[in-house]
Amino acid sequence: MATYSCPTCGSALTRQSNSAAGATGGLVGVMLSVAFASYHCTQHGKIDRSQFPSEVRTKMMINTLALIFGAIVLLIAVIAFIVAIN
Ligand SMILES: [Zn+2]
């Protein structure tokens, strides 16, 4: 998982994911909650995506899309498996 640094102080950011979504949606839910997790700086609190430089935002968007794509592929694989064993 890629880590990002705070645009203000440069310290590493932690991600705060929605654990409720992860608990209810299984692995796909975990992936989606990670994809939409917000970034937190220990000094500055929640960092809005608009506060990051544009190249970082592009990278984040690609990572998010990759996660969503992975979740969809996984979902299709699970459905295909269920169909196959029935
Ligand atoms: Zn900071």
PDB file of the backbone (N, CA, C, O) and the ligand in Angstrom, with CONECT records:
HET     ZN  A 101       1
ATOM      1  N   MET A   1       0.848  -1.208   0.000  1.00  0.00           N
ATOM      2  CA  MET A   1       0.000   0.000   0.000  1.00  0.00           C
ATOM      3  C   MET A   1       0.881   1.255   0.000  1.00  0.00           C
ATOM      4  O   MET A   1       1.791   1.393   0.818  1.00  0.00           O
ATOM      5  N   ALA A   2       0.594   2.148  -0.921  1.00  0.00           N
ATOM      6  CA  ALA A   2       1.379   3.376  -1.041  1.00  0.00           C
ATOM      7  C   ALA A   2       1.114   4.297   0.152  1.00  0.00           C
ATOM      8  O   ALA A   2      -0.010   4.405   0.641  1.00  0.00           O
ATOM      9  N   THR A   3       2.169   4.945   0.597  1.00  0.00           N
ATOM     10  CA  THR A   3       1.994   5.916   1.663  1.00  0.00           C
ATOM     11  C   THR A   3       2.235   7.322   1.115  1.00  0.00           C
ATOM     12  O   THR A   3       3.010   7.504   0.176  1.00  0.00           O
ATOM     13  N   TYR A   4       1.574   8.300   1.699  1.00  0.00           N
ATOM     14  CA  TYR A   4       1.693   9.681   1.253  1.00  0.00           C
ATOM     15  C   TYR A   4       2.151  10.541   2.411  1.00  0.00           C
ATOM     16  O   TYR A   4       1.910  10.222   3.575  1.00  0.00           O
ATOM     17  N   SER A   5       2.816  11.638   2.076  1.00  0.00           N
ATOM     18  CA  SER A   5       3.267  12.531   3.138  1.00  0.00           C
ATOM     19  C   SER A   5       2.415  13.790   3.179  1.00  0.00           C
ATOM     20  O   SER A   5       1.838  14.202   2.173  1.00  0.00           O
ATOM     21  N   CYS A   6       2.348  14.388   4.351  1.00  0.00           N
ATOM     22  CA  CYS A   6       1.547  15.580   4.588  1.00  0.00           C
ATOM     23  C   CYS A   6       2.045  16.735   3.707  1.00  0.00           C
ATOM     24  O   CYS A   6       3.243  17.018   3.698  1.00  0.00           O
ATOM     25  N   PRO A   7       1.142  17.413   2.958  1.00  0.00           N
ATOM     26  CA  PRO A   7       1.567  18.528   2.109  1.00  0.00           C
ATOM     27  C   PRO A   7       2.108  19.719   2.917  1.00  0.00           C
ATOM     28  O   PRO A   7       2.822  20.562   2.374  1.00  0.00           O
ATOM     29  N   THR A   8       1.770  19.786   4.197  1.00  0.00           N
ATOM     30  CA  THR A   8       2.215  20.895   5.036  1.00  0.00           C
ATOM     31  C   THR A   8       3.519  20.593   5.771  1.00  0.00           C
ATOM     32  O   THR A   8       4.460  21.385   5.710  1.00  0.00           O
ATOM     33  N   CYS A   9       3.583  19.440   6.474  1.00  0.00           N
ATOM     34  CA  CYS A   9       4.760  19.158   7.293  1.00  0.00           C
ATOM     35  C   CYS A   9       5.623  18.020   6.751  1.00  0.00           C
ATOM     36  O   CYS A   9       6.747  17.826   7.213  1.00  0.00           O
ATOM     37  N   GLY A  10       5.111  17.268   5.776  1.00  0.00           N
ATOM     38  CA  GLY A  10       5.906  16.200   5.151  1.00  0.00           C
ATOM     39  C   GLY A  10       5.985  14.906   5.924  1.00  0.00           C
ATOM     40  O   GLY A  10       6.679  13.984   5.494  1.00  0.00           O
ATOM     41  N   SER A  11       5.303  14.800   7.044  1.00  0.00           N
ATOM     42  CA  SER A  11       5.339  13.537   7.792  1.00  0.00           C
ATOM     43  C   SER A  11       4.377  12.528   7.156  1.00  0.00           C
ATOM     44  O   SER A  11       3.417  12.901   6.482  1.00  0.00           O
ATOM     45  N   ALA A  12       4.657  11.262   7.386  1.00  0.00           N
ATOM     46  CA  ALA A  12       3.858  10.199   6.775  1.00  0.00           C
ATOM     47  C   ALA A  12       2.421  10.239   7.272  1.00  0.00           C
ATOM     48  O   ALA A  12       2.169  10.460   8.456  1.00  0.00           O
ATOM     49  N   LEU A  13       1.482  10.023   6.357  1.00  0.00           N
ATOM     50  CA  LEU A  13       0.070  10.062   6.711  1.00  0.00           C
ATOM     51  C   LEU A  13      -0.449   8.660   6.986  1.00  0.00           C
ATOM     52  O   LEU A  13      -0.014   7.689   6.366  1.00  0.00           O
ATOM     53  N   THR A  14      -1.379   8.567   7.916  1.00  0.00           N
ATOM     54  CA  THR A  14      -2.051   7.304   8.170  1.00  0.00           C
ATOM     55  C   THR A  14      -3.415   7.373   7.511  1.00  0.00           C
ATOM     56  O   THR A  14      -3.969   8.455   7.315  1.00  0.00           O
ATOM     57  N   ARG A  15      -3.953   6.208   7.170  1.00  0.00           N
ATOM     58  CA  ARG A  15      -5.257   6.175   6.530  1.00  0.00           C
ATOM     59  C   ARG A  15      -6.288   5.694   7.529  1.00  0.00           C
ATOM     60  O   ARG A  15      -6.060   4.739   8.271  1.00  0.00           O
ATOM     61  N   GLN A  16      -7.430   6.371   7.537  1.00  0.00           N
ATOM     62  CA  GLN A  16      -8.492   5.951   8.424  1.00  0.00           C
ATOM     63  C   GLN A  16      -9.633   5.417   7.584  1.00  0.00           C
ATOM     64  O   GLN A  16     -10.348   6.174   6.928  1.00  0.00           O
ATOM     65  N   SER A  17      -9.792   4.108   7.611  1.00  0.00           N
ATOM     66  CA  SER A  17     -10.833   3.503   6.800  1.00  0.00           C
ATOM     67  C   SER A  17     -12.089   3.282   7.619  1.00  0.00           C
ATOM     68  O   SER A  17     -12.066   3.226   8.848  1.00  0.00           O
ATOM     69  N   ASN A  18     -13.169   3.161   6.900  1.00  0.00           N
ATOM     70  CA  ASN A  18     -14.457   2.907   7.520  1.00  0.00           C
ATOM     71  C   ASN A  18     -14.538   1.429   7.872  1.00  0.00           C
ATOM     72  O   ASN A  18     -14.798   0.596   7.004  1.00  0.00           O
ATOM     73  N   SER A  19     -14.315   1.098   9.145  1.00  0.00           N
ATOM     74  CA  SER A  19     -14.255  -0.301   9.560  1.00  0.00           C
ATOM     75  C   SER A  19     -15.616  -0.977   9.464  1.00  0.00           C
ATOM     76  O   SER A  19     -15.687  -2.195   9.298  1.00  0.00           O
ATOM     77  N   ALA A  20     -16.691  -0.214   9.564  1.00  0.00           N
ATOM     78  CA  ALA A  20     -18.037  -0.780   9.474  1.00  0.00           C
ATOM     79  C   ALA A  20     -18.267  -1.354   8.081  1.00  0.00           C
ATOM     80  O   ALA A  20     -18.836  -2.437   7.941  1.00  0.00           O
ATOM     81  N   ALA A  21     -17.830  -0.635   7.051  1.00  0.00           N
ATOM     82  CA  ALA A  21     -17.977  -1.094   5.673  1.00  0.00           C
ATOM     83  C   ALA A  21     -17.154  -2.357   5.468  1.00  0.00           C
ATOM     84  O   ALA A  21     -17.585  -3.281   4.777  1.00  0.00           O
ATOM     85  N   GLY A  22     -15.969  -2.396   6.071  1.00  0.00           N
ATOM     86  CA  GLY A  22     -15.106  -3.565   5.951  1.00  0.00           C
ATOM     87  C   GLY A  22     -15.710  -4.776   6.610  1.00  0.00           C
ATOM     88  O   GLY A  22     -15.574  -5.893   6.110  1.00  0.00           O
ATOM     89  N   ALA A  23     -16.385  -4.567   7.739  1.00  0.00           N
ATOM     90  CA  ALA A  23     -16.959  -5.674   8.485  1.00  0.00           C
ATOM     91  C   ALA A  23     -18.173  -6.261   7.769  1.00  0.00           C
ATOM     92  O   ALA A  23     -18.394  -7.471   7.811  1.00  0.00           O
ATOM     93  N   THR A  24     -18.956  -5.413   7.118  1.00  0.00           N
ATOM     94  CA  THR A  24     -20.183  -5.890   6.492  1.00  0.00           C
ATOM     95  C   THR A  24     -19.949  -6.449   5.098  1.00  0.00           C
ATOM     96  O   THR A  24     -20.640  -7.377   4.677  1.00  0.00           O
ATOM     97  N   GLY A  25     -18.974  -5.888   4.373  1.00  0.00           N
ATOM     98  CA  GLY A  25     -18.787  -6.265   2.977  1.00  0.00           C
ATOM     99  C   GLY A  25     -17.728  -7.305   2.723  1.00  0.00           C
ATOM    100  O   GLY A  25     -17.435  -7.594   1.562  1.00  0.00           O
ATOM    101  N   GLY A  26     -17.132  -7.887   3.762  1.00  0.00           N
ATOM    102  CA  GLY A  26     -16.087  -8.867   3.554  1.00  0.00           C
ATOM    103  C   GLY A  26     -14.866  -8.260   2.895  1.00  0.00           C
ATOM    104  O   GLY A  26     -14.534  -7.096   3.120  1.00  0.00           O
ATOM    105  N   LEU A  27     -14.196  -9.071   2.069  1.00  0.00           N
ATOM    106  CA  LEU A  27     -12.951  -8.625   1.437  1.00  0.00           C
ATOM    107  C   LEU A  27     -13.192  -7.466   0.470  1.00  0.00           C
ATOM    108  O   LEU A  27     -12.393  -6.532   0.403  1.00  0.00           O
ATOM    109  N   VAL A  28     -14.294  -7.529  -0.275  1.00  0.00           N
ATOM    110  CA  VAL A  28     -14.622  -6.446  -1.205  1.00  0.00           C
ATOM    111  C   VAL A  28     -14.886  -5.156  -0.425  1.00  0.00           C
ATOM    112  O   VAL A  28     -14.461  -4.076  -0.833  1.00  0.00           O
ATOM    113  N   GLY A  29     -15.587  -5.282   0.691  1.00  0.00           N
ATOM    114  CA  GLY A  29     -15.873  -4.137   1.553  1.00  0.00           C
ATOM    115  C   GLY A  29     -14.602  -3.528   2.102  1.00  0.00           C
ATOM    116  O   GLY A  29     -14.477  -2.306   2.185  1.00  0.00           O
ATOM    117  N   VAL A  30     -13.657  -4.375   2.477  1.00  0.00           N
ATOM    118  CA  VAL A  30     -12.372  -3.903   2.986  1.00  0.00           C
ATOM    119  C   VAL A  30     -11.641  -3.117   1.907  1.00  0.00           C
ATOM    120  O   VAL A  30     -11.095  -2.044   2.166  1.00  0.00           O
ATOM    121  N   MET A  31     -11.636  -3.668   0.686  1.00  0.00           N
ATOM    122  CA  MET A  31     -10.947  -2.993  -0.417  1.00  0.00           C
ATOM    123  C   MET A  31     -11.576  -1.639  -0.715  1.00  0.00           C
ATOM    124  O   MET A  31     -10.875  -0.656  -0.954  1.00  0.00           O
ATOM    125  N   LEU A  32     -12.909  -1.597  -0.698  1.00  0.00           N
ATOM    126  CA  LEU A  32     -13.597  -0.342  -0.988  1.00  0.00           C
ATOM    127  C   LEU A  32     -13.389   0.667   0.132  1.00  0.00           C
ATOM    128  O   LEU A  32     -13.229   1.860  -0.127  1.00  0.00           O
ATOM    129  N   SER A  33     -13.391   0.191   1.382  1.00  0.00           N
ATOM    130  CA  SER A  33     -13.188   1.114   2.501  1.00  0.00           C
ATOM    131  C   SER A  33     -11.770   1.672   2.492  1.00  0.00           C
ATOM    132  O   SER A  33     -11.547   2.811   2.902  1.00  0.00           O
ATOM    133  N   VAL A  34     -10.804   0.867   2.022  1.00  0.00           N
ATOM    134  CA  VAL A  34      -9.433   1.353   1.880  1.00  0.00           C
ATOM    135  C   VAL A  34      -9.370   2.383   0.754  1.00  0.00           C
ATOM    136  O   VAL A  34      -8.705   3.412   0.874  1.00  0.00           O
ATOM    137  N   ALA A  35     -10.078   2.089  -0.347  1.00  0.00           N
ATOM    138  CA  ALA A  35     -10.079   2.991  -1.506  1.00  0.00           C
ATOM    139  C   ALA A  35     -10.627   4.374  -1.150  1.00  0.00           C
ATOM    140  O   ALA A  35     -10.160   5.389  -1.668  1.00  0.00           O
ATOM    141  N   PHE A  36     -11.629   4.401  -0.254  1.00  0.00           N
ATOM    142  CA  PHE A  36     -12.245   5.676   0.084  1.00  0.00           C
ATOM    143  C   PHE A  36     -11.815   6.196   1.461  1.00  0.00           C
ATOM    144  O   PHE A  36     -12.426   7.120   1.999  1.00  0.00           O
ATOM    145  N   ALA A  37     -10.783   5.609   2.015  1.00  0.00           N
ATOM    146  CA  ALA A  37     -10.289   6.042   3.321  1.00  0.00           C
ATOM    147  C   ALA A  37      -9.715   7.448   3.231  1.00  0.00           C
ATOM    148  O   ALA A  37      -9.209   7.857   2.186  1.00  0.00           O
ATOM    149  N   SER A  38      -9.799   8.184   4.335  1.00  0.00           N
ATOM    150  CA  SER A  38      -9.251   9.531   4.340  1.00  0.00           C
ATOM    151  C   SER A  38      -7.846   9.509   4.943  1.00  0.00           C
ATOM    152  O   SER A  38      -7.481   8.585   5.670  1.00  0.00           O
ATOM    153  N   TYR A  39      -7.075  10.537   4.629  1.00  0.00           N
ATOM    154  CA  TYR A  39      -5.690  10.619   5.083  1.00  0.00           C
ATOM    155  C   TYR A  39      -5.598  11.496   6.329  1.00  0.00           C
ATOM    156  O   TYR A  39      -6.207  12.563   6.406  1.00  0.00           O
ATOM    157  N   HIS A  40      -4.826  11.023   7.295  1.00  0.00           N
ATOM    158  CA  HIS A  40      -4.689  11.762   8.550  1.00  0.00           C
ATOM    159  C   HIS A  40      -3.224  12.049   8.852  1.00  0.00           C
ATOM    160  O   HIS A  40      -2.368  11.172   8.736  1.00  0.00           O
ATOM    161  N   CYS A  41      -2.948  13.304   9.244  1.00  0.00           N
ATOM    162  CA  CYS A  41      -1.628  13.696   9.706  1.00  0.00           C
ATOM    163  C   CYS A  41      -1.701  13.780  11.221  1.00  0.00           C
ATOM    164  O   CYS A  41      -2.697  14.246  11.774  1.00  0.00           O
ATOM    165  N   THR A  42      -0.639  13.326  11.899  1.00  0.00           N
ATOM    166  CA  THR A  42      -0.655  13.360  13.358  1.00  0.00           C
ATOM    167  C   THR A  42      -0.724  14.802  13.884  1.00  0.00           C
ATOM    168  O   THR A  42      -1.245  15.045  14.973  1.00  0.00           O
ATOM    169  N   GLN A  43      -0.194  15.754  13.102  1.00  0.00           N
ATOM    170  CA  GLN A  43      -0.211  17.152  13.518  1.00  0.00           C
ATOM    171  C   GLN A  43      -1.391  17.942  12.964  1.00  0.00           C
ATOM    172  O   GLN A  43      -1.934  18.811  13.646  1.00  0.00           O
ATOM    173  N   HIS A  44      -1.793  17.639  11.716  1.00  0.00           N
ATOM    174  CA  HIS A  44      -2.792  18.459  11.040  1.00  0.00           C
ATOM    175  C   HIS A  44      -4.160  17.806  10.899  1.00  0.00           C
ATOM    176  O   HIS A  44      -5.076  18.405  10.336  1.00  0.00           O
ATOM    177  N   GLY A  45      -4.309  16.567  11.411  1.00  0.00           N
ATOM    178  CA  GLY A  45      -5.602  15.908  11.338  1.00  0.00           C
ATOM    179  C   GLY A  45      -5.907  15.449   9.928  1.00  0.00           C
ATOM    180  O   GLY A  45      -5.006  15.081   9.173  1.00  0.00           O
ATOM    181  N   LYS A  46      -7.189  15.471   9.575  1.00  0.00           N
ATOM    182  CA  LYS A  46      -7.611  14.974   8.263  1.00  0.00           C
ATOM    183  C   LYS A  46      -7.111  15.889   7.148  1.00  0.00           C
ATOM    184  O   LYS A  46      -7.272  17.108   7.201  1.00  0.00           O
ATOM    185  N   ILE A  47      -6.503  15.269   6.140  1.00  0.00           N
ATOM    186  CA  ILE A  47      -6.006  16.027   4.997  1.00  0.00           C
ATOM    187  C   ILE A  47      -6.950  15.803   3.826  1.00  0.00           C
ATOM    188  O   ILE A  47      -7.192  14.669   3.414  1.00  0.00           O
ATOM    189  N   ASP A  48      -7.473  16.889   3.302  1.00  0.00           N
ATOM    190  CA  ASP A  48      -8.366  16.802   2.159  1.00  0.00           C
ATOM    191  C   ASP A  48      -7.561  16.481   0.909  1.00  0.00           C
ATOM    192  O   ASP A  48      -6.423  16.927   0.762  1.00  0.00           O
ATOM    193  N   ARG A  49      -8.164  15.696   0.000  1.00  0.00           N
ATOM    194  CA  ARG A  49      -7.463  15.327  -1.235  1.00  0.00           C
ATOM    195  C   ARG A  49      -7.058  16.547  -2.050  1.00  0.00           C
ATOM    196  O   ARG A  49      -6.052  16.517  -2.757  1.00  0.00           O
ATOM    197  N   SER A  50      -7.836  17.618  -1.954  1.00  0.00           N
ATOM    198  CA  SER A  50      -7.534  18.831  -2.733  1.00  0.00           C
ATOM    199  C   SER A  50      -6.278  19.538  -2.228  1.00  0.00           C
ATOM    200  O   SER A  50      -5.735  20.406  -2.912  1.00  0.00           O
ATOM    201  N   GLN A  51      -5.815  19.170  -1.033  1.00  0.00           N
ATOM    202  CA  GLN A  51      -4.607  19.795  -0.470  1.00  0.00           C
ATOM    203  C   GLN A  51      -3.319  19.171  -1.024  1.00  0.00           C
ATOM    204  O   GLN A  51      -2.229  19.711  -0.837  1.00  0.00           O
ATOM    205  N   PHE A  52      -3.457  18.043  -1.699  1.00  0.00           N
ATOM    206  CA  PHE A  52      -2.280  17.389  -2.252  1.00  0.00           C
ATOM    207  C   PHE A  52      -1.940  17.981  -3.627  1.00  0.00           C
ATOM    208  O   PHE A  52      -2.821  18.468  -4.336  1.00  0.00           O
ATOM    209  N   PRO A  53      -0.654  17.935  -3.993  1.00  0.00           N
ATOM    210  CA  PRO A  53      -0.296  18.385  -5.346  1.00  0.00           C
ATOM    211  C   PRO A  53      -0.957  17.512  -6.404  1.00  0.00           C
ATOM    212  O   PRO A  53      -1.264  16.349  -6.142  1.00  0.00           O
ATOM    213  N   SER A  54      -1.180  18.061  -7.604  1.00  0.00           N
ATOM    214  CA  SER A  54      -1.961  17.359  -8.636  1.00  0.00           C
ATOM    215  C   SER A  54      -1.372  16.020  -9.034  1.00  0.00           C
ATOM    216  O   SER A  54      -2.121  15.088  -9.326  1.00  0.00           O
ATOM    217  N   GLU A  55      -0.020  15.893  -9.057  1.00  0.00           N
ATOM    218  CA  GLU A  55       0.556  14.600  -9.464  1.00  0.00           C
ATOM    219  C   GLU A  55       0.292  13.532  -8.407  1.00  0.00           C
ATOM    220  O   GLU A  55       0.144  12.355  -8.735  1.00  0.00           O
ATOM    221  N   VAL A  56       0.231  13.947  -7.127  1.00  0.00           N
ATOM    222  CA  VAL A  56      -0.088  13.003  -6.048  1.00  0.00           C
ATOM    223  C   VAL A  56      -1.555  12.591  -6.153  1.00  0.00           C
ATOM    224  O   VAL A  56      -1.904  11.428  -5.952  1.00  0.00           O
ATOM    225  N   ARG A  57      -2.413  13.579  -6.476  1.00  0.00           N
ATOM    226  CA  ARG A  57      -3.842  13.275  -6.625  1.00  0.00           C
ATOM    227  C   ARG A  57      -4.071  12.292  -7.769  1.00  0.00           C
ATOM    228  O   ARG A  57      -4.915  11.402  -7.667  1.00  0.00           O
ATOM    229  N   THR A  58      -3.324  12.453  -8.853  1.00  0.00           N
ATOM    230  CA  THR A  58      -3.433  11.547 -10.002  1.00  0.00           C
ATOM    231  C   THR A  58      -3.040  10.143  -9.581  1.00  0.00           C
ATOM    232  O   THR A  58      -3.714   9.175  -9.933  1.00  0.00           O
ATOM    233  N   LYS A  59      -1.944  10.026  -8.821  1.00  0.00           N
ATOM    234  CA  LYS A  59      -1.473   8.739  -8.336  1.00  0.00           C
ATOM    235  C   LYS A  59      -2.519   8.089  -7.426  1.00  0.00           C
ATOM    236  O   LYS A  59      -2.773   6.887  -7.503  1.00  0.00           O
ATOM    237  N   MET A  60      -3.125   8.923  -6.555  1.00  0.00           N
ATOM    238  CA  MET A  60      -4.158   8.426  -5.647  1.00  0.00           C
ATOM    239  C   MET A  60      -5.354   7.911  -6.426  1.00  0.00           C
ATOM    240  O   MET A  60      -5.925   6.870  -6.100  1.00  0.00           O
ATOM    241  N   MET A  61      -5.730   8.665  -7.477  1.00  0.00           N
ATOM    242  CA  MET A  61      -6.882   8.290  -8.270  1.00  0.00           C
ATOM    243  C   MET A  61      -6.627   6.951  -8.958  1.00  0.00           C
ATOM    244  O   MET A  61      -7.511   6.096  -9.013  1.00  0.00           O
ATOM    245  N   ILE A  62      -5.406   6.775  -9.484  1.00  0.00           N
ATOM    246  CA  ILE A  62      -5.044   5.518 -10.150  1.00  0.00           C
ATOM    247  C   ILE A  62      -5.086   4.372  -9.139  1.00  0.00           C
ATOM    248  O   ILE A  62      -5.601   3.295  -9.438  1.00  0.00           O
ATOM    249  N   ASN A  63      -4.544   4.608  -7.943  1.00  0.00           N
ATOM    250  CA  ASN A  63      -4.556   3.585  -6.888  1.00  0.00           C
ATOM    251  C   ASN A  63      -5.984   3.230  -6.491  1.00  0.00           C
ATOM    252  O   ASN A  63      -6.313   2.060  -6.298  1.00  0.00           O
ATOM    253  N   THR A  64      -6.835   4.264  -6.371  1.00  0.00           N
ATOM    254  CA  THR A  64      -8.225   4.048  -5.991  1.00  0.00           C
ATOM    255  C   THR A  64      -8.946   3.247  -7.059  1.00  0.00           C
ATOM    256  O   THR A  64      -9.680   2.308  -6.753  1.00  0.00           O
ATOM    257  N   LEU A  65      -8.731   3.627  -8.331  1.00  0.00           N
ATOM    258  CA  LEU A  65      -9.367   2.912  -9.434  1.00  0.00           C
ATOM    259  C   LEU A  65      -8.885   1.466  -9.486  1.00  0.00           C
ATOM    260  O   LEU A  65      -9.667   0.554  -9.756  1.00  0.00           O
ATOM    261  N   ALA A  66      -7.573   1.258  -9.223  1.00  0.00           N
ATOM    262  CA  ALA A  66      -7.010  -0.088  -9.222  1.00  0.00           C
ATOM    263  C   ALA A  66      -7.661  -0.933  -8.132  1.00  0.00           C
ATOM    264  O   ALA A  66      -7.952  -2.111  -8.341  1.00  0.00           O
ATOM    265  N   LEU A  67      -7.888  -0.328  -6.970  1.00  0.00           N
ATOM    266  CA  LEU A  67      -8.525  -1.027  -5.853  1.00  0.00           C
ATOM    267  C   LEU A  67      -9.969  -1.385  -6.190  1.00  0.00           C
ATOM    268  O   LEU A  67     -10.421  -2.500  -5.931  1.00  0.00           O
ATOM    269  N   ILE A  68     -10.692  -0.414  -6.775  1.00  0.00           N
ATOM    270  CA  ILE A  68     -12.088  -0.655  -7.138  1.00  0.00           C
ATOM    271  C   ILE A  68     -12.157  -1.736  -8.209  1.00  0.00           C
ATOM    272  O   ILE A  68     -12.999  -2.632  -8.159  1.00  0.00           O
ATOM    273  N   PHE A  69     -11.246  -1.630  -9.185  1.00  0.00           N
ATOM    274  CA  PHE A  69     -11.186  -2.627 -10.254  1.00  0.00           C
ATOM    275  C   PHE A  69     -10.903  -4.008  -9.662  1.00  0.00           C
ATOM    276  O   PHE A  69     -11.531  -4.995 -10.045  1.00  0.00           O
ATOM    277  N   GLY A  70      -9.963  -4.071  -8.734  1.00  0.00           N
ATOM    278  CA  GLY A  70      -9.619  -5.326  -8.068  1.00  0.00           C
ATOM    279  C   GLY A  70     -10.807  -5.897  -7.320  1.00  0.00           C
ATOM    280  O   GLY A  70     -11.035  -7.106  -7.333  1.00  0.00           O
ATOM    281  N   ALA A  71     -11.569  -5.020  -6.664  1.00  0.00           N
ATOM    282  CA  ALA A  71     -12.745  -5.447  -5.906  1.00  0.00           C
ATOM    283  C   ALA A  71     -13.803  -6.009  -6.836  1.00  0.00           C
ATOM    284  O   ALA A  71     -14.448  -7.008  -6.517  1.00  0.00           O
ATOM    285  N   ILE A  72     -13.987  -5.360  -8.008  1.00  0.00           N
ATOM    286  CA  ILE A  72     -14.979  -5.821  -8.987  1.00  0.00           C
ATOM    287  C   ILE A  72     -14.562  -7.174  -9.563  1.00  0.00           C
ATOM    288  O   ILE A  72     -15.386  -8.078  -9.697  1.00  0.00           O
ATOM    289  N   VAL A  73     -13.279  -7.307  -9.903  1.00  0.00           N
ATOM    290  CA  VAL A  73     -12.756  -8.564 -10.450  1.00  0.00           C
ATOM    291  C   VAL A  73     -12.955  -9.692  -9.437  1.00  0.00           C
ATOM    292  O   VAL A  73     -13.353 -10.802  -9.792  1.00  0.00           O
ATOM    293  N   LEU A  74     -12.673  -9.387  -8.184  1.00  0.00           N
ATOM    294  CA  LEU A  74     -12.826 -10.363  -7.110  1.00  0.00           C
ATOM    295  C   LEU A  74     -14.286 -10.782  -6.969  1.00  0.00           C
ATOM    296  O   LEU A  74     -14.594 -11.961  -6.796  1.00  0.00           O
ATOM    297  N   LEU A  75     -15.173  -9.801  -7.045  1.00  0.00           N
ATOM    298  CA  LEU A  75     -16.608 -10.041  -6.934  1.00  0.00           C
ATOM    299  C   LEU A  75     -17.079 -10.943  -8.071  1.00  0.00           C
ATOM    300  O   LEU A  75     -17.835 -11.889  -7.849  1.00  0.00           O
ATOM    301  N   ILE A  76     -16.622 -10.643  -9.302  1.00  0.00           N
ATOM    302  CA  ILE A  76     -16.980 -11.445 -10.474  1.00  0.00           C
ATOM    303  C   ILE A  76     -16.436 -12.872 -10.315  1.00  0.00           C
ATOM    304  O   ILE A  76     -17.116 -13.843 -10.647  1.00  0.00           O
ATOM    305  N   ALA A  77     -15.200 -12.987  -9.804  1.00  0.00           N
ATOM    306  CA  ALA A  77     -14.581 -14.296  -9.594  1.00  0.00           C
ATOM    307  C   ALA A  77     -15.391 -15.113  -8.594  1.00  0.00           C
ATOM    308  O   ALA A  77     -15.592 -16.312  -8.784  1.00  0.00           O
ATOM    309  N   VAL A  78     -15.855 -14.462  -7.530  1.00  0.00           N
ATOM    310  CA  VAL A  78     -16.654 -15.149  -6.506  1.00  0.00           C
ATOM    311  C   VAL A  78     -17.980 -15.605  -7.097  1.00  0.00           C
ATOM    312  O   VAL A  78     -18.413 -16.734  -6.865  1.00  0.00           O
ATOM    313  N   ILE A  79     -18.632 -14.716  -7.869  1.00  0.00           N
ATOM    314  CA  ILE A  79     -19.917 -15.058  -8.501  1.00  0.00           C
ATOM    315  C   ILE A  79     -19.724 -16.218  -9.480  1.00  0.00           C
ATOM    316  O   ILE A  79     -20.522 -17.155  -9.507  1.00  0.00           O
ATOM    317  N   ALA A  80     -18.649 -16.148 -10.292  1.00  0.00           N
ATOM    318  CA  ALA A  80     -18.347 -17.203 -11.261  1.00  0.00           C
ATOM    319  C   ALA A  80     -18.108 -18.527 -10.547  1.00  0.00           C
ATOM    320  O   ALA A  80     -18.518 -19.580 -11.034  1.00  0.00           O
ATOM    321  N   PHE A  81     -17.444 -18.476  -9.392  1.00  0.00           N
ATOM    322  CA  PHE A  81     -17.176 -19.678  -8.603  1.00  0.00           C
ATOM    323  C   PHE A  81     -18.476 -20.271  -8.073  1.00  0.00           C
ATOM    324  O   PHE A  81     -18.678 -21.485  -8.120  1.00  0.00           O
ATOM    325  N   ILE A  82     -19.358 -19.406  -7.568  1.00  0.00           N
ATOM    326  CA  ILE A  82     -20.642 -19.858  -7.017  1.00  0.00           C
ATOM    327  C   ILE A  82     -21.481 -20.498  -8.125  1.00  0.00           C
ATOM    328  O   ILE A  82     -22.106 -21.539  -7.925  1.00  0.00           O
ATOM    329  N   VAL A  83     -21.485 -19.847  -9.313  1.00  0.00           N
ATOM    330  CA  VAL A  83     -22.231 -20.371 -10.460  1.00  0.00           C
ATOM    331  C   VAL A  83     -21.655 -21.723 -10.871  1.00  0.00           C
ATOM    332  O   VAL A  83     -22.396 -22.655 -11.185  1.00  0.00           O
ATOM    333  N   ALA A  84     -20.316 -21.821 -10.866  1.00  0.00           N
ATOM    334  CA  ALA A  84     -19.629 -23.047 -11.314  1.00  0.00           C
ATOM    335  C   ALA A  84     -19.915 -24.239 -10.407  1.00  0.00           C
ATOM    336  O   ALA A  84     -20.039 -25.364 -10.891  1.00  0.00           O
ATOM    337  N   ILE A  85     -20.021 -24.007  -9.092  1.00  0.00           N
ATOM    338  CA  ILE A  85     -20.232 -25.134  -8.173  1.00  0.00           C
ATOM    339  C   ILE A  85     -21.695 -25.526  -8.047  1.00  0.00           C
ATOM    340  O   ILE A  85     -22.015 -26.561  -7.461  1.00  0.00           O
ATOM    341  N   ASN A  86     -22.586 -24.703  -8.593  1.00  0.00           N
ATOM    342  CA  ASN A  86     -24.008 -25.036  -8.495  1.00  0.00           C
ATOM    343  C   ASN A  86     -24.461 -25.952  -9.624  1.00  0.00           C
ATOM    344  O   ASN A  86     -25.632 -26.325  -9.685  1.00  0.00           O
TER     345      ASN A  86
HETATM  346 ZN    ZN A 101       1.036  17.619   8.707  1.00  0.00          ZN2+
END
